[in-house]
Amino acid sequence: IGYLGLLMSDNDIEQALSQQERLNTLYQTGLLDTLPEDSFDRLTRLAGQILGAPVSLVSLVEPSRQFLKSHFGVEEPLATEQETPLSHSFCKYVAAEGEELVVSDARMHPLVKDNPAIRDMNVIAYLGIPLTSADGWHLGSFCVIDNEPRVWTDAQIAVMRDLAAAVITEINLRLEARSKEVALAELQARNAELDAFAHTVSHNLKNPISAIIGWTSVSERYQQQIPYNELIENMEKIDELAHHTSSIIEALLMLAGIGRDDAIPCERVDMFGVLEVALSRLQPQVAQSKAVLRLPEHFPDALGYGAWLIEVWDNYISNAIKYGGTPPELTFGADELPDGFIRYWIKDNGPGLQPDEMTTLFVPFTRLPQSSYVEGHGLGLSIVERIISKLGGSVGVTSTPGEGCTFSFTLPGI
């Protein structure tokens, strides 16, 4: 092990093993808590036989345990349990630093001499090679163990490096396969959205544009016969349809923009201030509907992007007014969750939803049957879902028929 390894404290090891990017890669392998597989077992068996070691392991290291994806020479109950606490792990040093650990006699080695695995598992000699993913994260160790002191030769270390390379090749294949699965799922989702987009353009945009053409044609053709006040009414209808068409286009552009992989400048957000901006934008709608607003005394701040969160509240509030009671009653609140996230919510006094209706709410271009009498284009809640997902949170809805709906979203707290 390198000089740094000899100086690593328990806190250093915990920080190294807890890096989120490392854990993401480890989880993406799909190997944790799975049964032994021949592709790995052949390599642990070969290591034990070639080096004459009674035990060999493929060990994947989490912050609180090491999971034995493959093992040779391990007795029960460990063979079935496939894991040990981190307190009994030598592999944690290999994964934390990403360097080989060569131990001839653990009882005298400064790094591991106090490890309880010496007493409880008779680990005396150890040779571990880091299992490093293609993107550079040390996921665990490929190791051999002896219950007697021994000097590991250069030839034996070279063999272990070759076998470890075969192990990491197998792991990288899993990561690549998983990456392709995710990419395929994303592609299928994008294709579905493109199909829905075509449907929206052909219906939601075609209808108002056709109506605009119709009203314009009538007004031009019969302008001499139509009374002036009717012409004004026609112009107002054309203006209304044009604004509706513009809102659809803006929503589509917003939806497409959020789908890009650009970095998001997340920062501390004054959520109460964001809510006030959204309410100010919707003031005409609030006044016309005579909506009753019940605001909290304050909202806790969160990490996010203020401009997008205004859109989130805009959509949630608009829906609550559209589908609320008469008059709409809107109650706002926030809950601090145990995982450090904050759940913001808005409750309306509308008719509520059936369980099967709630499953489609955040799907792009989808509208509920009961919304047929309300203007809209079925993009608002899908925009909310995409924004919050991009900011690292999640959306939700709860409802009891006859008792209204509560729409929510979560964001990381400060």
C-alpha positions as a Markdown table, in Angstrom:
| # | Residue | x | y | z |
|---|---|---|---|---|
| 1 | Ile | 0.0 | 0.0 | 0.0 |
| 2 | Gly | 1.2 | 3.5 | -0.7 |
| 3 | Tyr | 2.6 | 5.9 | 2.0 |
| 4 | Leu | -0.8 | 7.7 | 2.0 |
| 5 | Gly | -2.5 | 4.5 | 2.9 |
| 6 | Leu | -0.5 | 4.2 | 6.1 |
| 7 | Leu | -1.6 | 7.6 | 7.1 |
| 8 | Met | -5.3 | 7.2 | 6.3 |
| 9 | Ser | -7.6 | 7.7 | 9.2 |
| 10 | Asp | -11.0 | 6.0 | 9.5 |
| 11 | Asn | -12.5 | 9.4 | 8.5 |
| 12 | Asp | -10.3 | 9.5 | 5.4 |
| 13 | Ile | -11.4 | 6.0 | 4.4 |
| 14 | Glu | -15.1 | 6.8 | 5.0 |
| 15 | Gln | -14.9 | 9.9 | 2.9 |
| 16 | Ala | -13.1 | 8.1 | 0.1 |
| 17 | Leu | -15.7 | 5.2 | 0.1 |
| 18 | Ser | -18.7 | 7.6 | 0.4 |
| 19 | Gln | -18.0 | 9.7 | -2.8 |
| 20 | Gln | -21.3 | 9.8 | -4.6 |
| 21 | Glu | -19.8 | 9.3 | -8.0 |
| 22 | Arg | -18.0 | 6.2 | -6.9 |
| 23 | Leu | -21.2 | 4.9 | -5.3 |
| 24 | Asn | -23.2 | 5.6 | -8.4 |
| 25 | Thr | -20.8 | 3.6 | -10.5 |
| 26 | Leu | -20.8 | 0.8 | -7.9 |
| 27 | Tyr | -24.6 | 0.6 | -7.9 |
| 28 | Gln | -24.8 | 0.8 | -11.7 |
| 29 | Thr | -22.9 | -2.5 | -11.9 |
| 30 | Gly | -26.0 | -4.2 | -10.7 |
| 31 | Leu | -23.8 | -6.7 | -8.8 |
| 32 | Leu | -24.5 | -5.8 | -5.2 |
| 33 | Asp | -26.6 | -8.4 | -3.3 |
| 34 | Thr | -26.7 | -10.8 | -6.2 |
| 35 | Leu | -25.8 | -14.5 | -6.2 |
| 36 | Pro | -22.4 | -15.9 | -7.3 |
| 37 | Glu | -21.8 | -16.2 | -11.0 |
| 38 | Asp | -19.5 | -18.5 | -13.0 |
| 39 | Ser | -17.8 | -15.6 | -14.8 |
| 40 | Phe | -16.5 | -14.4 | -11.5 |
| 41 | Asp | -16.2 | -17.7 | -9.6 |
| 42 | Arg | -13.8 | -19.1 | -12.3 |
| 43 | Leu | -11.4 | -16.2 | -11.6 |
| 44 | Thr | -11.5 | -16.6 | -7.8 |
| 45 | Arg | -11.0 | -20.3 | -8.2 |
| 46 | Leu | -8.0 | -19.8 | -10.5 |
| 47 | Ala | -6.4 | -17.3 | -8.1 |
| 48 | Gly | -6.7 | -19.7 | -5.2 |
| 49 | Gln | -5.3 | -22.7 | -7.2 |
| 50 | Ile | -2.5 | -20.8 | -9.0 |
| 51 | Leu | -1.2 | -19.0 | -5.9 |
| 52 | Gly | -2.0 | -21.9 | -3.5 |
| 53 | Ala | -4.1 | -19.6 | -1.3 |
| 54 | Pro | -6.9 | -21.1 | 0.7 |
| 55 | Val | -9.2 | -18.1 | 0.2 |
| 56 | Ser | -9.8 | -15.7 | -2.7 |
| 57 | Leu | -12.5 | -13.0 | -3.1 |
| 58 | Val | -14.1 | -10.5 | -5.4 |
| 59 | Ser | -15.0 | -7.8 | -2.9 |
| 60 | Leu | -17.2 | -4.8 | -3.6 |
| 61 | Val | -16.9 | -2.1 | -0.9 |
| 62 | Glu | -19.6 | 0.1 | 0.3 |
| 63 | Pro | -19.3 | 2.7 | 3.1 |
| 64 | Ser | -20.7 | 0.3 | 5.7 |
| 65 | Arg | -19.8 | -3.2 | 4.4 |
| 66 | Gln | -18.0 | -5.3 | 1.8 |
| 67 | Phe | -20.1 | -7.5 | -0.4 |
| 68 | Leu | -18.5 | -10.8 | -1.7 |
| 69 | Lys | -19.6 | -11.1 | -5.3 |
| 70 | Ser | -17.4 | -14.2 | -5.6 |
| 71 | His | -15.5 | -16.3 | -3.1 |
| 72 | Phe | -13.3 | -19.4 | -3.1 |
| 73 | Gly | -12.6 | -21.3 | 0.1 |
| 74 | Val | -15.0 | -19.4 | 2.3 |
| 75 | Glu | -16.8 | -21.4 | 4.9 |
| 76 | Glu | -20.4 | -21.0 | 6.2 |
| 77 | Pro | -22.1 | -18.9 | 7.3 |
| 78 | Leu | -20.1 | -16.3 | 5.4 |
| 79 | Ala | -20.4 | -18.2 | 2.2 |
| 80 | Thr | -24.2 | -17.7 | 2.2 |
| 81 | Glu | -24.2 | -14.3 | 3.8 |
| 82 | Gln | -21.7 | -12.9 | 1.2 |
| 83 | Glu | -20.8 | -9.9 | 3.2 |
| 84 | Thr | -18.8 | -8.7 | 6.2 |
| 85 | Pro | -18.8 | -5.5 | 8.2 |
| 86 | Leu | -16.3 | -2.9 | 7.1 |
| 87 | Ser | -14.6 | -3.4 | 10.5 |
| 88 | His | -13.3 | -6.8 | 9.3 |
| 89 | Ser | -12.3 | -5.6 | 5.8 |
| 90 | Phe | -8.8 | -5.3 | 4.4 |
| 91 | Cys | -10.2 | -4.6 | 1.0 |
| 92 | Lys | -11.5 | -1.2 | 2.2 |
| 93 | Tyr | -7.9 | 0.2 | 2.1 |
| 94 | Val | -7.5 | -1.0 | -1.5 |
| 95 | Ala | -10.8 | 0.6 | -2.5 |
| 96 | Ala | -10.2 | 3.8 | -0.5 |
| 97 | Glu | -6.7 | 4.5 | -2.0 |
| 98 | Gly | -6.8 | 2.5 | -5.2 |
| 99 | Glu | -3.5 | 0.9 | -4.6 |
| 100 | Glu | -2.4 | -2.7 | -4.1 |
| 101 | Leu | -2.1 | -4.0 | -0.6 |
| 102 | Val | 0.5 | -6.6 | 0.1 |
| 103 | Val | 0.6 | -8.0 | 3.6 |
| 104 | Ser | 2.9 | -10.9 | 4.6 |
| 105 | Asp | 1.8 | -11.0 | 8.3 |
| 106 | Ala | -1.2 | -8.9 | 9.2 |
| 107 | Arg | -0.3 | -9.2 | 12.9 |
| 108 | Met | 2.7 | -7.0 | 12.4 |
| 109 | His | 1.5 | -4.8 | 9.6 |
| 110 | Pro | 1.1 | -1.1 | 10.7 |
| 111 | Leu | -2.1 | -0.6 | 8.7 |
| 112 | Val | -4.1 | -3.8 | 9.6 |
| 113 | Lys | -2.5 | -5.2 | 12.8 |
| 114 | Asp | -5.6 | -4.2 | 14.9 |
| 115 | Asn | -8.2 | -5.5 | 12.4 |
| 116 | Pro | -10.6 | -8.0 | 14.0 |
| 117 | Ala | -10.5 | -10.1 | 10.9 |
| 118 | Ile | -7.1 | -11.4 | 12.1 |
| 119 | Arg | -8.8 | -12.9 | 15.2 |
| 120 | Asp | -12.3 | -13.7 | 13.9 |
| 121 | Met | -11.4 | -15.0 | 10.4 |
| 122 | Asn | -7.8 | -16.0 | 10.7 |
| 123 | Val | -6.6 | -13.5 | 8.1 |
| 124 | Ile | -2.8 | -13.5 | 8.3 |
| 125 | Ala | -1.5 | -12.9 | 4.8 |
| 126 | Tyr | -3.3 | -10.8 | 2.2 |
| 127 | Leu | -2.8 | -9.7 | -1.4 |
| 128 | Gly | -5.4 | -7.3 | -2.8 |
| 129 | Ile | -5.5 | -5.6 | -6.3 |
| 130 | Pro | -7.9 | -2.7 | -6.8 |
| 131 | Leu | -10.9 | -3.1 | -9.1 |
| 132 | Thr | -11.0 | 0.2 | -10.9 |
| 133 | Ser | -13.8 | 1.1 | -13.3 |
| 134 | Ala | -13.2 | 2.6 | -16.8 |
| 135 | Asp | -14.0 | 6.1 | -15.4 |
| 136 | Gly | -11.5 | 5.7 | -12.6 |
| 137 | Trp | -13.5 | 4.8 | -9.5 |
| 138 | His | -12.1 | 2.1 | -7.2 |
| 139 | Leu | -15.1 | -0.2 | -6.5 |
| 140 | Gly | -13.4 | -2.9 | -4.4 |
| 141 | Ser | -10.6 | -5.5 | -4.5 |
| 142 | Phe | -9.7 | -8.8 | -6.0 |
| 143 | Cys | -7.7 | -10.6 | -3.3 |
| 144 | Val | -6.2 | -13.8 | -2.0 |
| 145 | Ile | -5.9 | -14.6 | 1.7 |
| 146 | Asp | -3.7 | -17.1 | 3.7 |
| 147 | Asn | -4.1 | -18.2 | 7.3 |
| 148 | Glu | -0.3 | -18.4 | 7.7 |
| 149 | Pro | 2.5 | -15.8 | 7.1 |
| 150 | Arg | 3.9 | -15.8 | 3.6 |
| 151 | Val | 5.9 | -13.6 | 1.3 |
| 152 | Trp | 4.0 | -12.8 | -2.0 |
| 153 | Thr | 6.4 | -13.1 | -4.9 |
| 154 | Asp | 6.6 | -10.7 | -7.8 |
| 155 | Ala | 5.3 | -13.5 | -10.1 |
| 156 | Gln | 2.3 | -14.1 | -7.8 |
| 157 | Ile | 1.5 | -10.4 | -7.7 |
| 158 | Ala | 1.7 | -10.3 | -11.6 |
| 159 | Val | -0.7 | -13.2 | -11.8 |
| 160 | Met | -3.2 | -11.4 | -9.5 |
| 161 | Arg | -2.9 | -8.2 | -11.6 |
| 162 | Asp | -3.8 | -10.2 | -14.7 |
| 163 | Leu | -6.8 | -12.0 | -13.1 |
| 164 | Ala | -7.9 | -8.7 | -11.6 |
| 165 | Ala | -7.9 | -7.2 | -15.1 |
| 166 | Ala | -10.2 | -10.0 | -16.2 |
| 167 | Val | -12.5 | -9.2 | -13.2 |
| 168 | Ile | -12.7 | -5.5 | -14.0 |
| 169 | Thr | -13.3 | -6.3 | -17.7 |
| 170 | Glu | -16.4 | -8.3 | -16.6 |
| 171 | Ile | -17.5 | -5.5 | -14.3 |
| 172 | Asn | -17.0 | -2.9 | -17.1 |
| 173 | Leu | -19.1 | -5.1 | -19.4 |
| 174 | Arg | -21.9 | -4.9 | -16.8 |
| 175 | Leu | -21.5 | -1.1 | -16.6 |
| 176 | Glu | -21.6 | -0.8 | -20.4 |
| 177 | Ala | -24.7 | -3.0 | -20.7 |
| 178 | Arg | -26.4 | -1.0 | -18.0 |
| 179 | Ser | -25.4 | 2.2 | -19.8 |
| 180 | Lys | -26.9 | 0.9 | -23.0 |
| 181 | Glu | -30.1 | -0.1 | -21.2 |
| 182 | Val | -30.5 | 3.4 | -19.8 |
| 183 | Ala | -29.7 | 5.0 | -23.2 |
| 184 | Leu | -32.2 | 2.7 | -24.9 |
| 185 | Ala | -34.9 | 3.6 | -22.3 |
| 186 | Glu | -34.1 | 7.3 | -22.8 |
| 187 | Leu | -34.3 | 6.9 | -26.6 |
| 188 | Gln | -37.6 | 5.1 | -26.3 |
| 189 | Ala | -39.0 | 7.8 | -24.0 |
| 190 | Arg | -37.8 | 10.5 | -26.5 |
| 191 | Asn | -39.4 | 8.7 | -29.4 |
| 192 | Ala | -42.6 | 8.5 | -27.4 |
| 193 | Glu | -42.4 | 12.2 | -26.8 |
| 194 | Leu | -41.7 | 12.9 | -30.4 |
| 195 | Asp | -44.9 | 10.9 | -31.3 |
| 196 | Ala | -46.8 | 12.8 | -28.8 |
| 197 | Phe | -45.3 | 16.0 | -30.1 |
| 198 | Ala | -46.5 | 15.2 | -33.6 |
| 199 | His | -49.9 | 14.6 | -32.1 |
| 200 | Thr | -49.9 | 17.9 | -30.3 |
| 201 | Val | -48.8 | 19.9 | -33.3 |
| 202 | Ser | -51.4 | 18.2 | -35.5 |
| 203 | His | -54.2 | 18.8 | -33.0 |
| 204 | Asn | -53.5 | 21.4 | -30.4 |
| 205 | Leu | -51.7 | 23.8 | -32.8 |
| 206 | Lys | -53.7 | 23.0 | -35.9 |
| 207 | Asn | -57.0 | 23.7 | -34.3 |
| 208 | Pro | -56.3 | 27.3 | -33.1 |
| 209 | Ile | -54.4 | 28.1 | -36.3 |
| 210 | Ser | -57.3 | 26.8 | -38.4 |
| 211 | Ala | -59.7 | 28.9 | -36.3 |
| 212 | Ile | -57.5 | 32.0 | -36.8 |
| 213 | Ile | -57.5 | 31.5 | -40.6 |
| 214 | Gly | -61.3 | 31.0 | -40.5 |
| 215 | Trp | -62.0 | 34.1 | -38.5 |
| 216 | Thr | -59.6 | 36.2 | -40.6 |
| 217 | Ser | -61.1 | 34.9 | -43.8 |
| 218 | Val | -64.7 | 35.6 | -42.7 |
| 219 | Ser | -63.7 | 39.1 | -41.5 |
| 220 | Glu | -62.0 | 40.0 | -44.7 |
| 221 | Arg | -64.6 | 38.5 | -47.1 |
| 222 | Tyr | -67.6 | 40.1 | -45.3 |
| 223 | Gln | -66.1 | 43.1 | -43.8 |
| 224 | Gln | -68.7 | 45.4 | -45.5 |
| 225 | Gln | -71.7 | 43.4 | -44.2 |
| 226 | Ile | -70.4 | 42.7 | -40.7 |
| 227 | Pro | -71.3 | 45.3 | -38.1 |
| 228 | Tyr | -68.3 | 47.1 | -36.6 |
| 229 | Asn | -68.8 | 45.6 | -33.1 |
| 230 | Glu | -68.8 | 42.1 | -34.6 |
| 231 | Leu | -65.5 | 42.8 | -36.3 |
| 232 | Ile | -64.1 | 43.9 | -33.0 |
| 233 | Glu | -65.3 | 40.7 | -31.4 |
| 234 | Asn | -63.8 | 38.7 | -34.3 |
| 235 | Met | -60.5 | 40.5 | -33.7 |
| 236 | Glu | -60.6 | 39.7 | -30.0 |
| 237 | Lys | -61.2 | 36.0 | -30.8 |
| 238 | Ile | -58.3 | 36.0 | -33.2 |
| 239 | Asp | -56.1 | 37.6 | -30.6 |
| 240 | Glu | -57.1 | 35.1 | -28.0 |
| 241 | Leu | -56.4 | 32.2 | -30.3 |
| 242 | Ala | -53.0 | 33.7 | -31.3 |
| 243 | His | -52.1 | 34.0 | -27.6 |
| 244 | His | -53.2 | 30.4 | -27.0 |
| 245 | Thr | -51.1 | 29.2 | -29.9 |
| 246 | Ser | -48.1 | 31.2 | -28.6 |
| 247 | Ser | -48.5 | 29.7 | -25.1 |
| 248 | Ile | -48.3 | 26.2 | -26.6 |
| 249 | Ile | -45.1 | 27.0 | -28.6 |
| 250 | Glu | -43.5 | 28.5 | -25.4 |
| 251 | Ala | -44.4 | 25.4 | -23.4 |
| 252 | Leu | -42.9 | 23.2 | -26.1 |
| 253 | Leu | -39.7 | 25.3 | -26.1 |
| 254 | Met | -39.5 | 25.1 | -22.3 |
| 255 | Leu | -40.0 | 21.4 | -22.4 |
| 256 | Ala | -37.3 | 20.9 | -25.0 |
| 257 | Gly | -34.9 | 23.2 | -23.2 |
| 258 | Ile | -35.1 | 21.4 | -19.9 |
| 259 | Gly | -34.3 | 18.1 | -21.7 |
| 260 | Arg | -30.8 | 19.4 | -22.6 |
| 261 | Asp | -27.8 | 18.1 | -20.6 |
| 262 | Asp | -26.5 | 21.6 | -19.9 |
| 263 | Ala | -25.2 | 22.2 | -16.3 |
| 264 | Ile | -27.8 | 23.9 | -14.2 |
| 265 | Pro | -26.7 | 26.8 | -12.0 |
| 266 | Cys | -28.3 | 25.6 | -8.8 |
| 267 | Glu | -28.1 | 28.0 | -5.9 |
| 268 | Arg | -29.9 | 29.0 | -2.7 |
| 269 | Val | -33.5 | 29.9 | -3.6 |
| 270 | Asp | -35.8 | 32.2 | -1.6 |
| 271 | Met | -38.8 | 30.0 | -2.2 |
| 272 | Phe | -41.3 | 32.4 | -0.6 |
| 273 | Gly | -40.0 | 35.1 | -3.0 |
| 274 | Val | -40.3 | 32.7 | -5.9 |
| 275 | Leu | -43.9 | 32.0 | -4.9 |
| 276 | Glu | -44.7 | 35.7 | -4.7 |
| 277 | Val | -43.4 | 36.2 | -8.3 |
| 278 | Ala | -45.5 | 33.4 | -9.6 |
| 279 | Leu | -48.6 | 34.7 | -7.8 |
| 280 | Ser | -48.0 | 38.2 | -9.2 |
| 281 | Arg | -47.9 | 36.8 | -12.7 |
| 282 | Leu | -51.1 | 35.0 | -12.1 |
| 283 | Gln | -52.9 | 37.9 | -10.4 |
| 284 | Pro | -55.5 | 38.4 | -13.2 |
| 285 | Gln | -56.4 | 34.7 | -13.0 |
| 286 | Val | -56.5 | 34.8 | -9.2 |
| 287 | Ala | -58.8 | 37.9 | -9.3 |
| 288 | Gln | -61.1 | 36.6 | -12.0 |
| 289 | Ser | -61.6 | 33.3 | -10.2 |
| 290 | Lys | -61.9 | 35.0 | -6.7 |
| 291 | Ala | -59.5 | 32.3 | -5.5 |
| 292 | Val | -58.8 | 32.2 | -1.7 |
| 293 | Leu | -55.1 | 31.9 | -1.0 |
| 294 | Arg | -53.8 | 30.5 | 2.3 |
| 295 | Leu | -50.1 | 31.2 | 2.4 |
| 296 | Pro | -47.6 | 30.0 | 5.1 |
| 297 | Glu | -45.7 | 32.4 | 7.2 |
| 298 | His | -42.5 | 31.4 | 5.6 |
| 299 | Phe | -41.0 | 28.7 | 3.3 |
| 300 | Pro | -37.6 | 27.1 | 4.0 |
| 301 | Asp | -35.0 | 27.9 | 1.3 |
| 302 | Ala | -33.8 | 25.2 | -1.0 |
| 303 | Leu | -31.2 | 24.5 | -3.7 |
| 304 | Gly | -32.6 | 25.1 | -7.1 |
| 305 | Tyr | -32.9 | 27.5 | -10.0 |
| 306 | Gly | -35.3 | 30.3 | -9.4 |
| 307 | Ala | -36.4 | 31.0 | -12.9 |
| 308 | Trp | -37.5 | 27.4 | -13.4 |
| 309 | Leu | -39.2 | 27.2 | -10.0 |
| 310 | Ile | -41.4 | 30.2 | -10.9 |
| 311 | Glu | -42.7 | 28.0 | -13.8 |
| 312 | Val | -43.3 | 25.1 | -11.4 |
| 313 | Trp | -45.4 | 27.2 | -9.1 |
| 314 | Asp | -47.1 | 28.9 | -12.1 |
| 315 | Asn | -48.3 | 25.5 | -13.4 |
| 316 | Tyr | -49.3 | 24.2 | -10.0 |
| 317 | Ile | -51.2 | 27.3 | -9.1 |
| 318 | Ser | -52.9 | 27.6 | -12.5 |
| 319 | Asn | -54.1 | 24.0 | -12.3 |
| 320 | Ala | -55.3 | 24.5 | -8.7 |
| 321 | Ile | -57.4 | 27.4 | -9.9 |
| 322 | Lys | -58.7 | 25.7 | -13.0 |
| 323 | Tyr | -59.7 | 22.5 | -11.3 |
| 324 | Gly | -60.4 | 23.8 | -7.8 |
| 325 | Gly | -63.8 | 24.5 | -6.3 |
| 326 | Thr | -66.0 | 27.6 | -6.7 |
| 327 | Pro | -64.3 | 29.7 | -5.7 |
| 328 | Pro | -61.0 | 27.9 | -5.6 |
| 329 | Glu | -59.3 | 27.6 | -2.3 |
| 330 | Leu | -55.5 | 27.1 | -2.4 |
| 331 | Thr | -53.5 | 26.2 | 0.6 |
| 332 | Phe | -49.6 | 26.2 | 0.5 |
| 333 | Gly | -47.2 | 24.5 | 2.8 |
| 334 | Ala | -43.7 | 22.9 | 3.1 |
| 335 | Asp | -42.4 | 20.0 | 5.1 |
| 336 | Glu | -38.7 | 19.3 | 6.0 |
| 337 | Leu | -38.0 | 15.6 | 5.3 |
| 338 | Pro | -35.6 | 13.3 | 7.2 |
| 339 | Asp | -33.4 | 12.9 | 4.2 |
| 340 | Gly | -32.6 | 16.6 | 4.1 |
| 341 | Phe | -35.0 | 17.4 | 1.3 |
| 342 | Ile | -37.9 | 19.8 | 1.5 |
| 343 | Arg | -41.4 | 19.0 | 0.2 |
| 344 | Tyr | -43.3 | 22.0 | -1.0 |
| 345 | Trp | -47.0 | 21.5 | -1.7 |
| 346 | Ile | -50.3 | 23.2 | -2.8 |
| 347 | Lys | -53.7 | 21.8 | -1.9 |
| 348 | Asp | -56.9 | 22.7 | -3.8 |
| 349 | Asn | -60.6 | 22.1 | -3.0 |
| 350 | Gly | -61.6 | 20.5 | -6.2 |
| 351 | Pro | -63.4 | 17.2 | -6.9 |
| 352 | Gly | -60.2 | 15.2 | -6.6 |
| 353 | Leu | -58.9 | 12.4 | -8.7 |
| 354 | Gln | -59.3 | 8.6 | -9.0 |
| 355 | Pro | -56.1 | 6.6 | -8.5 |
| 356 | Asp | -55.9 | 5.6 | -12.2 |
| 357 | Glu | -56.1 | 9.2 | -13.2 |
| 358 | Met | -53.1 | 10.2 | -11.1 |
| 359 | Thr | -50.8 | 7.9 | -13.0 |
| 360 | Thr | -50.9 | 9.9 | -16.2 |
| 361 | Leu | -50.7 | 13.4 | -14.7 |
| 362 | Phe | -47.0 | 14.1 | -15.4 |
| 363 | Val | -46.9 | 12.4 | -18.8 |
| 364 | Pro | -46.3 | 14.9 | -21.6 |
| 365 | Phe | -49.3 | 16.0 | -23.7 |
| 366 | Thr | -51.7 | 14.1 | -21.5 |
| 367 | Arg | -54.9 | 15.6 | -20.2 |
| 368 | Leu | -57.6 | 14.1 | -18.0 |
| 369 | Pro | -61.1 | 13.5 | -19.4 |
| 370 | Gln | -62.6 | 16.0 | -16.8 |
| 371 | Ser | -60.3 | 18.7 | -18.2 |
| 372 | Ser | -62.2 | 18.9 | -21.5 |
| 373 | Tyr | -64.0 | 22.0 | -20.4 |
| 374 | Val | -60.8 | 23.7 | -19.4 |
| 375 | Glu | -58.3 | 25.4 | -21.8 |
| 376 | Gly | -54.9 | 23.8 | -21.9 |
| 377 | His | -52.5 | 21.7 | -23.9 |
| 378 | Gly | -51.4 | 19.0 | -21.5 |
| 379 | Leu | -47.8 | 20.2 | -21.1 |
| 380 | Gly | -47.8 | 22.0 | -17.8 |
| 381 | Leu | -47.3 | 19.1 | -15.4 |
| 382 | Ser | -44.8 | 17.4 | -17.6 |
| 383 | Ile | -42.7 | 20.6 | -17.6 |
| 384 | Val | -42.9 | 20.6 | -13.8 |
| 385 | Glu | -41.7 | 16.9 | -13.6 |
| 386 | Arg | -38.8 | 17.6 | -16.0 |
| 387 | Ile | -37.7 | 20.7 | -14.1 |
| 388 | Ile | -37.8 | 19.1 | -10.7 |
| 389 | Ser | -36.1 | 15.9 | -11.9 |
| 390 | Lys | -33.3 | 18.1 | -13.5 |
| 391 | Leu | -32.9 | 19.8 | -10.1 |
| 392 | Gly | -32.5 | 16.5 | -8.3 |
| 393 | Gly | -36.0 | 16.3 | -6.8 |
| 394 | Ser | -39.2 | 14.5 | -7.4 |
| 395 | Val | -42.9 | 15.4 | -8.0 |
| 396 | Gly | -46.0 | 13.9 | -6.4 |
| 397 | Val | -49.7 | 14.1 | -6.1 |
| 398 | Thr | -52.2 | 12.8 | -3.5 |
| 399 | Ser | -55.9 | 12.9 | -3.8 |
| 400 | Thr | -59.1 | 11.6 | -2.3 |
| 401 | Pro | -62.1 | 11.9 | -4.6 |
| 402 | Gly | -64.3 | 14.7 | -3.4 |
| 403 | Glu | -61.6 | 16.2 | -1.2 |
| 404 | Gly | -59.3 | 17.9 | -3.7 |
| 405 | Cys | -55.7 | 17.3 | -4.7 |
| 406 | Thr | -52.3 | 18.0 | -3.2 |
| 407 | Phe | -49.5 | 18.5 | -5.7 |
| 408 | Ser | -46.0 | 18.6 | -4.4 |
| 409 | Phe | -42.3 | 18.7 | -5.3 |
| 410 | Thr | -39.1 | 18.1 | -3.4 |
| 411 | Leu | -35.7 | 19.8 | -3.5 |
| 412 | Pro | -32.5 | 19.5 | -1.6 |
| 413 | Gly | -32.5 | 21.7 | 1.6 |
| 414 | Ile | -29.8 | 24.1 | 2.5 |
